[in-house]
Amino acid sequence: MARRSGNRKTGNRARLRLFAALLLVAVLAAGYAWWHMRGWNPDRGDYAVQGLEVGAEDGRIDWRAARAIGADFAYIDASASAFARDPRFVGNLEAAKKAGVQAGAVHRYDPCQPADKQAANFVTVVPRDAKLLPPAVELDLLADQCPVAVSDAKVESELMTFINQLETHTGKPTILKVTPAFEERYGITARLDRNLWLVRDRFQPDYAGRPWTMWTANTSLATEAAAEPLRWVVVQP
């Protein structure tokens, strides 16, 4: 009986050692993946035009350094919903221009708020300037949490109204920055004929069901251009 008990204890210790070894391997693999992503961006041979998206949460951007590391363009967070505005938009826009980085504006769309109010917010922040890149509309918020129920049909119709008003202001077609969750919920890419901007770290996104124009390939790229990791974006060749 004592020998059998000793065998069980030995077996338990062996299993614990195996578990600890597997856990260590998993931790090391996760750490390597995190480290690799912080310094990774797609090859220039595959994507000749590359840039970044920035907002107030990224802090101060060294735009000359951004240009030096290969940012050909920048999309700058400008407004969100009906009232929110990025406090760094104007400064980022002017500094990007001075550094020779082409710039465009991003609005984060809120399906809970009327299209007219959101368009007025964007127009107040973003100047009518033919040199700006086409405006981008970020679609990640769902109507499921709105205080007043909003139907799927209403989400689509209001979004189309908002897009039309943006395009009237800028004179350029919008780009739809669609997240996987928004696409899964509304299937918007099959309904609105606009260029797409998709998001997926490291691997090319395919959740839209049709070709994309822009791709956020790394949401946490560490560079000398900012203290915080940046969102790195490439353009389909």
C-alpha positions as CSV (number, residue, x, y, z in Angstrom):
1,M,0.0,0.0,0.0
2,A,2.8,2.4,0.9
3,R,4.5,1.7,-2.5
4,R,1.3,2.4,-4.4
5,S,0.9,5.7,-2.5
6,G,4.5,6.6,-3.4
7,N,3.9,5.9,-7.0
8,R,0.8,8.1,-7.0
9,K,2.9,11.0,-5.5
10,T,5.6,10.5,-8.0
11,G,3.1,10.5,-10.9
12,N,1.5,13.7,-9.5
13,R,4.8,15.4,-9.3
14,A,5.6,14.4,-12.9
15,R,2.3,15.8,-14.1
16,L,2.9,19.0,-12.2
17,R,6.3,19.4,-13.8
18,L,4.8,18.8,-17.2
19,F,2.1,21.3,-16.6
20,A,4.6,23.9,-15.4
21,A,6.8,23.3,-18.5
22,L,3.8,23.7,-20.8
23,L,2.7,26.8,-19.0
24,L,6.2,28.3,-19.3
25,V,6.2,27.5,-23.1
26,A,2.8,29.2,-23.5
27,V,4.0,32.3,-21.5
28,L,7.2,32.5,-23.6
29,A,5.2,32.1,-26.8
30,A,2.8,34.9,-25.8
31,G,5.6,37.1,-24.8
32,Y,7.4,36.6,-28.1
33,A,4.2,37.2,-30.1
34,W,3.7,40.5,-28.2
35,W,7.3,41.6,-28.7
36,H,7.1,40.6,-32.4
37,M,3.9,42.6,-33.0
38,R,5.3,45.7,-31.4
39,G,8.0,45.9,-34.0
40,W,6.2,44.4,-37.0
41,N,4.7,46.1,-40.1
42,P,4.0,44.6,-43.5
43,D,6.8,44.5,-46.1
44,R,7.1,47.6,-48.3
45,G,7.5,45.2,-51.3
46,D,4.0,44.1,-50.7
47,Y,2.5,47.4,-49.6
48,A,4.3,50.4,-51.0
49,V,2.0,53.0,-49.3
50,Q,1.8,52.8,-45.5
51,G,0.8,55.2,-42.7
52,L,-0.9,55.5,-39.3
53,E,-4.0,56.4,-37.5
54,V,-3.6,58.7,-34.4
55,G,-5.7,60.3,-31.8
56,A,-5.5,62.1,-28.5
57,E,-4.9,58.9,-26.6
58,D,-1.6,58.5,-28.5
59,G,-0.2,61.7,-26.9
60,R,2.3,63.9,-28.7
61,I,3.4,62.7,-32.1
62,D,6.8,63.5,-33.5
63,W,5.6,63.9,-37.1
64,R,9.1,64.2,-38.5
65,A,10.0,60.9,-36.9
66,A,6.8,59.4,-38.2
67,R,7.7,60.5,-41.7
68,A,11.2,59.1,-41.3
69,I,9.9,55.6,-40.3
70,G,7.8,55.5,-43.4
71,A,4.4,57.1,-42.7
72,D,3.3,58.3,-46.1
73,F,-0.1,59.4,-44.7
74,A,-2.0,59.7,-41.5
75,Y,-5.6,59.4,-40.6
76,I,-6.3,61.6,-37.6
77,D,-9.2,61.1,-35.2
78,A,-11.4,64.2,-35.4
79,S,-14.9,63.7,-34.0
80,A,-17.2,61.1,-32.5
81,S,-20.9,60.9,-32.2
82,A,-22.8,64.2,-32.0
83,F,-20.7,66.2,-29.6
84,A,-17.2,64.6,-28.9
85,R,-14.2,66.1,-30.6
86,D,-10.5,65.1,-30.5
87,P,-8.6,67.9,-28.7
88,R,-5.4,67.1,-30.6
89,F,-7.0,67.1,-34.1
90,V,-6.1,70.6,-35.2
91,G,-2.5,70.4,-33.9
92,N,-2.0,66.9,-35.4
93,L,-3.4,68.0,-38.7
94,E,-1.1,71.1,-39.0
95,A,2.0,69.2,-37.8
96,A,1.4,66.4,-40.2
97,K,1.1,68.8,-43.1
98,K,4.4,70.5,-42.1
99,A,6.2,67.2,-42.0
100,G,5.0,66.3,-45.5
101,V,2.5,63.6,-44.3
102,Q,-0.8,63.5,-46.2
103,A,-3.6,63.6,-43.7
104,G,-7.3,62.7,-43.5
105,A,-10.0,62.8,-40.8
106,V,-11.8,60.1,-38.9
107,H,-15.3,60.3,-37.4
108,R,-16.4,57.5,-35.0
109,Y,-20.1,56.9,-35.9
110,D,-22.7,56.5,-33.2
111,P,-25.9,54.7,-34.2
112,C,-27.6,56.0,-31.2
113,Q,-27.3,59.7,-32.4
114,P,-29.0,61.4,-35.4
115,A,-27.0,61.6,-38.6
116,D,-27.6,65.4,-38.9
117,K,-26.0,66.1,-35.5
118,Q,-23.0,63.9,-36.1
119,A,-22.4,65.5,-39.5
120,A,-22.6,69.0,-38.0
121,N,-20.1,67.9,-35.4
122,F,-17.7,66.7,-38.1
123,V,-18.1,69.7,-40.3
124,T,-17.4,72.0,-37.3
125,V,-14.1,70.3,-36.7
126,V,-12.8,69.3,-40.1
127,P,-12.2,72.1,-42.7
128,R,-13.3,71.9,-46.3
129,D,-9.8,71.3,-47.8
130,A,-9.3,69.6,-51.2
131,K,-5.8,68.5,-50.0
132,L,-7.2,66.3,-47.3
133,L,-7.6,62.6,-47.9
134,P,-11.1,61.2,-48.2
135,P,-12.9,61.2,-44.8
136,A,-13.1,57.9,-42.9
137,V,-16.1,56.7,-40.9
138,E,-15.3,54.3,-38.1
139,L,-18.0,51.7,-37.6
140,D,-17.6,49.8,-34.4
141,L,-20.4,50.9,-32.1
142,L,-23.6,48.8,-32.1
143,A,-27.1,50.0,-31.6
144,D,-27.9,47.2,-29.2
145,Q,-27.0,49.4,-26.2
146,C,-28.9,52.6,-27.3
147,P,-31.2,54.0,-24.7
148,V,-34.0,54.1,-27.4
149,A,-34.3,51.1,-29.7
150,V,-32.9,51.6,-33.2
151,S,-33.8,49.1,-35.9
152,D,-31.2,47.7,-38.3
153,A,-33.0,49.5,-41.1
154,K,-32.7,52.8,-39.2
155,V,-29.0,52.2,-38.6
156,E,-28.4,51.8,-42.3
157,S,-30.6,54.7,-43.4
158,E,-29.1,57.2,-40.9
159,L,-25.6,56.1,-41.7
160,M,-26.3,56.7,-45.4
161,T,-27.6,60.2,-44.6
162,F,-24.5,60.9,-42.6
163,I,-22.2,59.7,-45.4
164,N,-24.0,61.9,-47.9
165,Q,-23.6,64.9,-45.7
166,L,-19.9,64.2,-45.2
167,E,-19.3,63.8,-48.9
168,T,-21.1,67.0,-49.6
169,H,-18.8,68.8,-47.2
170,T,-15.5,67.2,-48.3
171,G,-16.3,66.6,-52.0
172,K,-14.8,63.1,-51.7
173,P,-16.3,59.6,-51.2
174,T,-16.0,58.3,-47.7
175,I,-14.0,55.3,-46.6
176,L,-15.8,52.9,-44.2
177,K,-13.6,51.6,-41.4
178,V,-15.6,48.6,-40.4
179,T,-14.8,46.3,-37.4
180,P,-15.5,42.6,-37.4
181,A,-18.3,43.0,-34.8
182,F,-20.1,45.7,-36.8
183,E,-19.9,43.8,-40.0
184,E,-21.2,40.6,-38.3
185,R,-24.1,42.5,-36.8
186,Y,-25.2,44.6,-39.8
187,G,-23.5,43.2,-42.9
188,I,-23.0,46.7,-44.0
189,T,-20.2,46.1,-46.6
190,A,-22.7,44.4,-48.9
191,R,-25.1,47.3,-48.7
192,L,-22.9,50.4,-49.0
193,D,-20.7,50.7,-52.0
194,R,-17.7,52.5,-50.5
195,N,-14.0,51.7,-50.1
196,L,-13.3,49.6,-47.1
197,W,-10.8,49.9,-44.3
198,L,-10.6,46.7,-42.2
199,V,-8.8,45.8,-39.0
200,R,-6.9,42.7,-38.0
201,D,-3.5,42.4,-36.4
202,R,-0.9,40.6,-38.5
203,F,-3.1,38.6,-40.8
204,Q,-5.0,40.0,-43.8
205,P,-8.7,40.6,-43.0
206,D,-11.3,38.8,-45.0
207,Y,-14.5,39.3,-43.0
208,A,-16.0,41.9,-45.4
209,G,-16.7,39.5,-48.2
210,R,-15.1,41.8,-50.7
211,P,-11.7,43.5,-51.3
212,W,-10.5,46.1,-48.9
213,T,-8.6,49.3,-49.7
214,M,-7.0,49.9,-46.4
215,W,-5.9,47.6,-43.6
216,T,-4.9,48.3,-40.0
217,A,-2.2,45.6,-39.8
218,N,-0.9,46.4,-36.4
219,T,-2.8,48.1,-33.6
220,S,0.3,48.3,-31.3
221,L,3.4,49.3,-33.3
222,A,6.1,50.7,-31.1
223,T,8.0,53.5,-32.8
224,E,10.2,56.5,-31.9
225,A,7.4,58.8,-33.2
226,A,5.3,58.4,-30.1
227,A,5.5,57.3,-26.5
228,E,2.5,55.0,-27.0
229,P,2.2,52.2,-29.6
230,L,0.6,53.4,-32.8
231,R,-2.0,51.9,-35.2
232,W,-0.2,51.1,-38.5
233,V,-2.2,51.1,-41.7
234,V,-1.4,50.0,-45.2
235,V,-3.0,50.6,-48.6
236,Q,-3.9,47.8,-51.1
237,P,-1.6,48.0,-54.0
